[in-house]
Amino acid sequence: MTREGERLVLGEVVPAEGWTAVEIDRDDDEVEVEFRGDGIELDFEAEIDDGRLEVEVCNDDD
């Protein structure tokens, strides 16, 4: 992922062995990717907020 001003650009998503990227959402200022592996779901979120890049990875327990 790269940042071009206030825009995030997601390149190729290559999960680690045993994981898959099942859903990818892209907006100009936010990127979300859901990963699944071995019965676990993880959400990766990156966004530009007030000019700062914020990244969060959390267990999707919904």
For each residue, the residues with C-beta under 8 A, 3 or more apart:
1: 8 9 10 11 31 46
2: 8 9 11
3: 7 8 9 48 53
4: 7 8 9
5:
6: 28 29 48 51
7: 3 4 28 29 48
8: 1 2 3 4 26 28 29 30 31 46 47 48 53
9: 1 2 3 4
10: 1 13 24 26 31 33
11: 1 2
12:
13: 10 21 24 33
14:
15: 19 20 21 35 37
16: 19 37
17:
18: 37 38
19: 15 16 35 36 37
20: 15 35 36 37
21: 13 15 24 33 34 35
22: 34 35 36
23: 32 33 34
24: 10 13 21 31 32 33 34
25: 30 31 32 33
26: 8 10 30 31
27: 30 31
28: 6 7 8
29: 6 7 8 47 48
30: 8 25 26 27 45 46 47 48
31: 1 8 10 24 25 26 27 44 45 46 47
32: 23 24 25 43 44 45 46
33: 10 13 21 23 24 25 43 44
34: 21 22 23 24 41 42 43 44 60
35: 15 19 20 21 22 41 42 43 44
36: 19 20 22 40 41 42
37: 15 16 18 19 20 40
38: 18
39:
40: 36 37 59
41: 34 35 36 59 60
42: 34 35 36 57 58 59 60
43: 32 33 34 35 56 57 58 59 60
44: 31 32 33 34 35 55 56 57
45: 30 31 32 55 56 57 58
46: 1 8 30 31 32 53 54 55 56
47: 8 29 30 31 53 54
48: 3 6 7 8 29 30 51 52 53 54
49: 52 54
50:
51: 6 48
52: 48 49
53: 3 8 46 47 48
54: 46 47 48 49
55: 44 45 46
56: 43 44 45 46
57: 42 43 44 45
58: 42 43 45
59: 40 41 42 43
60: 34 41 42 43
61:
62:
